[in-house]
Amino acid sequence: MQSFRATFPSVSRDLLNWFPGHMGKGMKQMQQKLKLVDCVIEVHDARIPLTGRNAEFKYTISGAKPHILVLNKRDLIDKRAEGTIIKRLQQDDYEAKHTLFTNCKSQSCSGLRKLMPLAQDLISGSDRFNRANQREFCIMIIGVPNVGKSSLINVLRNRHLNKKGASQVGAIPGVTRSVLNRIKICEDPPIYLLDTPGILEPNIADAETGLRLALVSCLQDHLVGEELIADYLLFLLNKQQNFRYVQVMGLKEPTDSIANALMESAIYLERTIRTKQLDGTEVIRPDVTMAAKFMIKSFRTGAFGKVLLDEDKIFNNR
Ligand SMILES: Nc1nc2c(ncn2[C@@H]2O[C@H](COP(=O)(O)OP(=O)(O)OP(=O)(O)O)[C@@H](O)[C@H]2O)c(=O)[nH]1
């Protein structure tokens, strides 16, 4: 029986701290607009419900406002885990009582259907609603990069106003940079959504948090290193006893060695790279970086099945 690593070797946090200038600026702009905000919808990736949420949001943005946590990309996790995720969130954070799971790729998603009625309900119970003369409301959409904020705005706009394409969607983190696009979502009463840039915490708590954020594309792959991300993925898949990677990557058997896995996979995929040696002769080697990219992409496109990266934290005995 193959044995696997029980813990992941330590990694320099410097590799994982990515806080471009526009994020700090974005946070300030968001704070300036808070007076006009009636409700905050925080979007996060359902594969990491307990990892990587920006704690600064709670203290500086959503603190005094009605708050909904949307766990998006629910299509990428096993539906049966949703109840346990909610219970686990409520243990840590009583504010998590308004949590919905959404899939922006499916118009028929029940979470999408419930979201605006829940927001309207929270708004109508808020102080500002009862004091305001003007009946025009604003919901700020916040979250770390690439969790689907723009997709959510588009899908809600499409659903409630029958309009398409209000907010730019992209697979690369950090697509939304201009803060505070105000997008009308409902005519009566007039409700607007404020799109905001994805903002990470300036200091990521620990290396595993950074690596989980990298796996769900909140950090750009090349900044962390594809081979390191692939190694962490291999570690997690083995821990969860998910060995689908063996077949997908063309390996003979499960392994705990990323070097062997990538080498074998590069040969299977026929990915090679030419390199020059010191004496000027060229050698052709298996391209392990391409194999790492292939492994990461396979995870993101679901080839390894539905993988809840926070499984150990949710079912905390694993
Ligand atoms: N599988 C799946 N993919 C989704 C879902 N929602 C969004 N995506 C994809 O996730 C990626 C990021 O979506 P965006 O809407 O641009 O995310 P964002 O949070 O606005 O990103 P930033 O602008 O970087 O902050 C895109 O490739 C979307 O197609 C979902 O529910 N399920």
PDBQT file of the ligand as one rigid body, heavy atoms in Angstrom, charges set to zero:
ROOT
HETATM    1  N1  LIG A 401     -17.891  26.407 -13.226  1.00  0.00    +0.000 N 
HETATM    2  C1  LIG A 401     -18.258  27.664 -12.958  1.00  0.00    +0.000 A 
HETATM    3  N2  LIG A 401     -17.505  28.695 -13.431  1.00  0.00    +0.000 NA
HETATM    4  C2  LIG A 401     -17.915  29.962 -13.159  1.00  0.00    +0.000 A 
HETATM    5  C3  LIG A 401     -19.075  30.229 -12.397  1.00  0.00    +0.000 A 
HETATM    6  N3  LIG A 401     -19.182  31.581 -12.273  1.00  0.00    +0.000 NA
HETATM    7  C4  LIG A 401     -18.152  32.129 -12.930  1.00  0.00    +0.000 A 
HETATM    8  N4  LIG A 401     -17.379  31.169 -13.469  1.00  0.00    +0.000 N 
HETATM    9  C5  LIG A 401     -16.113  31.351 -14.245  1.00  0.00    +0.000 C 
HETATM   10  O1  LIG A 401     -15.137  31.906 -13.351  1.00  0.00    +0.000 OA
HETATM   11  C6  LIG A 401     -14.264  32.801 -14.050  1.00  0.00    +0.000 C 
HETATM   12  C7  LIG A 401     -14.210  34.145 -13.342  1.00  0.00    +0.000 C 
HETATM   13  O2  LIG A 401     -15.473  34.786 -13.444  1.00  0.00    +0.000 OA
HETATM   14  P1  LIG A 401     -15.655  36.366 -13.256  1.00  0.00    +0.000 P 
HETATM   15  O3  LIG A 401     -17.136  36.623 -13.228  1.00  0.00    +0.000 OA
HETATM   16  O4  LIG A 401     -14.817  37.135 -14.227  1.00  0.00    +0.000 OA
HETATM   17  O5  LIG A 401     -15.045  36.544 -11.802  1.00  0.00    +0.000 OA
HETATM   18  P2  LIG A 401     -14.768  37.908 -10.988  1.00  0.00    +0.000 P 
HETATM   19  O6  LIG A 401     -14.939  37.562  -9.542  1.00  0.00    +0.000 OA
HETATM   20  O7  LIG A 401     -15.602  39.024 -11.514  1.00  0.00    +0.000 OA
HETATM   21  O8  LIG A 401     -13.244  38.114 -11.325  1.00  0.00    +0.000 OA
HETATM   22  P3  LIG A 401     -12.290  39.417 -11.055  1.00  0.00    +0.000 P 
HETATM   23  O9  LIG A 401     -12.736  40.456 -11.998  1.00  0.00    +0.000 OA
HETATM   24  O10 LIG A 401     -10.929  38.860 -11.339  1.00  0.00    +0.000 OA
HETATM   25  O11 LIG A 401     -12.412  39.784  -9.631  1.00  0.00    +0.000 OA
HETATM   26  C8  LIG A 401     -14.799  32.863 -15.491  1.00  0.00    +0.000 C 
HETATM   27  O12 LIG A 401     -14.062  31.958 -16.288  1.00  0.00    +0.000 OA
HETATM   28  C9  LIG A 401     -16.255  32.384 -15.352  1.00  0.00    +0.000 C 
HETATM   29  O13 LIG A 401     -16.761  31.795 -16.549  1.00  0.00    +0.000 OA
HETATM   30  C10 LIG A 401     -19.850  29.106 -11.903  1.00  0.00    +0.000 A 
HETATM   31  O14 LIG A 401     -20.866  29.230 -11.207  1.00  0.00    +0.000 OA
HETATM   32  N5  LIG A 401     -19.385  27.869 -12.224  1.00  0.00    +0.000 N 
ENDROOT
TORSDOF 0
